[in-house]
Amino acid sequence: MKTAARVLLTVILVAAGAIGGYELWDYYMYSPWTRDARVQADVVGIAPDVAGFVDEVRVKDNQFVHKGDVLIVLDRERYTRALALADADVAARKANMEMTQHQAARRAKLTAMAISDEDRENAMLTANSTAASYQQAVAERSTAQLNLDRTVLRAPVNGFVTNLTLEVGQYASVGTQVMALIDSDSYRITAYFEETKIPAIRLEQEAEIYLLGGSSALRGHVGSIARGITDRDNTDGPELLVNPNPTFEWVRLAQRIPIRINIDHVPDGVLISSGMTCTVVLQAPPRQWALLKALHAWGAVTKSASSGQVQGPRYE
């Protein structure tokens, strides 16, 4: 009697362990959650449109700035003089234009006895040429004003200044980044879900985000699902032909698909930084016991087979 009880208890424990292991395996494989997620944000590089020595740096490292705030001021002396020269050029060409226009107007009133048609036409063309020259000077003056305005670099977005190493007196070249600005309105989560979990994910699905630091959960929703990843095993050959891998691994790992999670709410006192690691859990309907689900599927297949509904492939 004791032996039978021991055997029965052993069978019950083994069965419970097997069922529990199967349930854990099913939850791990198919429930929409992942520990492979990162906080990301857009980084805006600040680069001057004009060259010059840095005259002022009006921000500090990790400082928050609003869109339009002044970040850097370059040396304005050269561009101020260029604008003054452009103003003088505009004034000179305007005076020359007015003079030639008056001459053309006076000669247009003269009779054929006093002036030839050629001289009258030359006066009109000269007036038109000086008018075009004046318009060119106005455009050059506008460019000089723009260059002067561009010596002041402003924040294009709301965000945080990061890794600031710029110092007063350094020379800033055109198009060379001198500062990085993290767009505070672009924070998001990029979560990498195994492909076996993709069927349980849908757009606008609510998500809970747990940072590795153990703070309160953030709230968000699924914004988009990536439609492609790189195939590392198969690359194009030198003649753009398919170059398949001749070996095949029997152990197949599920690929991870990037899912973009838009952040809806950040609890008070929680700091998020681009690059942080987090866990994402998507809300899903209540789980059905994996064992019951498997038994139900097996029963459906058995019933179909017994009724003759399951047919093998037909070849014609």
ChimeraX attribute file (.defattr): number of C-alpha atoms within 10 A of each C-alpha:
attribute: neighborCount
match mode: 1-to-1
recipient: residues
	/A:1	6
	/A:2	7
	/A:3	8
	/A:4	9
	/A:5	10
	/A:6	11
	/A:7	12
	/A:8	12
	/A:9	12
	/A:10	12
	/A:11	12
	/A:12	12
	/A:13	12
	/A:14	12
	/A:15	12
	/A:16	12
	/A:17	12
	/A:18	12
	/A:19	15
	/A:20	14
	/A:21	12
	/A:22	15
	/A:23	16
	/A:24	12
	/A:25	13
	/A:26	14
	/A:27	15
	/A:28	14
	/A:29	15
	/A:30	15
	/A:31	20
	/A:32	21
	/A:33	26
	/A:34	18
	/A:35	17
	/A:36	16
	/A:37	25
	/A:38	20
	/A:39	19
	/A:40	19
	/A:41	18
	/A:42	15
	/A:43	17
	/A:44	17
	/A:45	15
	/A:46	19
	/A:47	17
	/A:48	22
	/A:49	17
	/A:50	18
	/A:51	18
	/A:52	21
	/A:53	17
	/A:54	19
	/A:55	18
	/A:56	16
	/A:57	16
	/A:58	10
	/A:59	16
	/A:60	16
	/A:61	14
	/A:62	14
	/A:63	12
	/A:64	16
	/A:65	22
	/A:66	14
	/A:67	12
	/A:68	12
	/A:69	16
	/A:70	17
	/A:71	18
	/A:72	22
	/A:73	21
	/A:74	24
	/A:75	18
	/A:76	19
	/A:77	11
	/A:78	10
	/A:79	20
	/A:80	16
	/A:81	13
	/A:82	19
	/A:83	21
	/A:84	14
	/A:85	14
	/A:86	21
	/A:87	18
	/A:88	14
	/A:89	18
	/A:90	21
	/A:91	15
	/A:92	13
	/A:93	20
	/A:94	18
	/A:95	14
	/A:96	17
	/A:97	21
	/A:98	15
	/A:99	14
	/A:100	20
	/A:101	20
	/A:102	15
	/A:103	16
	/A:104	21
	/A:105	15
	/A:106	12
	/A:107	19
	/A:108	17
	/A:109	11
	/A:110	12
	/A:111	11
	/A:112	10
	/A:113	6
	/A:114	9
	/A:115	13
	/A:116	12
	/A:117	13
	/A:118	9
	/A:119	13
	/A:120	20
	/A:121	14
	/A:122	12
	/A:123	21
	/A:124	19
	/A:125	15
	/A:126	16
	/A:127	22
	/A:128	16
	/A:129	14
	/A:130	20
	/A:131	19
	/A:132	14
	/A:133	17
	/A:134	22
	/A:135	15
	/A:136	15
	/A:137	21
	/A:138	19
	/A:139	14
	/A:140	18
	/A:141	21
	/A:142	15
	/A:143	15
	/A:144	21
	/A:145	18
	/A:146	15
	/A:147	19
	/A:148	21
	/A:149	15
	/A:150	18
	/A:151	22
	/A:152	20
	/A:153	19
	/A:154	17
	/A:155	20
	/A:156	17
	/A:157	17
	/A:158	18
	/A:159	23
	/A:160	21
	/A:161	22
	/A:162	16
	/A:163	12
	/A:164	15
	/A:165	9
	/A:166	16
	/A:167	13
	/A:168	13
	/A:169	14
	/A:170	13
	/A:171	16
	/A:172	19
	/A:173	15
	/A:174	12
	/A:175	13
	/A:176	13
	/A:177	13
	/A:178	18
	/A:179	19
	/A:180	18
	/A:181	24
	/A:182	23
	/A:183	21
	/A:184	19
	/A:185	11
	/A:186	15
	/A:187	18
	/A:188	21
	/A:189	29
	/A:190	24
	/A:191	27
	/A:192	20
	/A:193	22
	/A:194	19
	/A:195	15
	/A:196	16
	/A:197	18
	/A:198	16
	/A:199	10
	/A:200	15
	/A:201	19
	/A:202	15
	/A:203	13
	/A:204	13
	/A:205	15
	/A:206	19
	/A:207	23
	/A:208	19
	/A:209	25
	/A:210	19
	/A:211	22
	/A:212	11
	/A:213	10
	/A:214	8
	/A:215	13
	/A:216	15
	/A:217	17
	/A:218	18
	/A:219	18
	/A:220	23
	/A:221	21
	/A:222	21
	/A:223	17
	/A:224	15
	/A:225	17
	/A:226	10
	/A:227	8
	/A:228	8
	/A:229	10
	/A:230	7
	/A:231	8
	/A:232	7
	/A:233	11
	/A:234	12
	/A:235	14
	/A:236	10
	/A:237	10
	/A:238	8
	/A:239	7
	/A:240	8
	/A:241	9
	/A:242	11
	/A:243	13
	/A:244	11
	/A:245	10
	/A:246	7
	/A:247	7
	/A:248	8
	/A:249	6
	/A:250	6
	/A:251	6
	/A:252	7
	/A:253	9
	/A:254	12
	/A:255	13
	/A:256	17
	/A:257	20
	/A:258	21
	/A:259	21
	/A:260	21
	/A:261	29
	/A:262	20
	/A:263	20
	/A:264	12
	/A:265	10
	/A:266	15
	/A:267	11
	/A:268	7
	/A:269	8
	/A:270	12
	/A:271	9
	/A:272	14
	/A:273	13
	/A:274	16
	/A:275	12
	/A:276	14
	/A:277	20
	/A:278	20
	/A:279	18
	/A:280	28
	/A:281	16
	/A:282	20
	/A:283	16
	/A:284	15
	/A:285	6
	/A:286	6
	/A:287	9
	/A:288	9
	/A:289	13
	/A:290	17
	/A:291	14
	/A:292	10
	/A:293	12
	/A:294	11
	/A:295	11
	/A:296	12
	/A:297	12
	/A:298	12
	/A:299	12
	/A:300	11
	/A:301	13
	/A:302	13
	/A:303	13
	/A:304	13
	/A:305	12
	/A:306	9
	/A:307	8
	/A:308	9
	/A:309	10
	/A:310	12
	/A:311	8
	/A:312	6
	/A:313	6
	/A:314	5
	/A:315	4
	/A:316	3
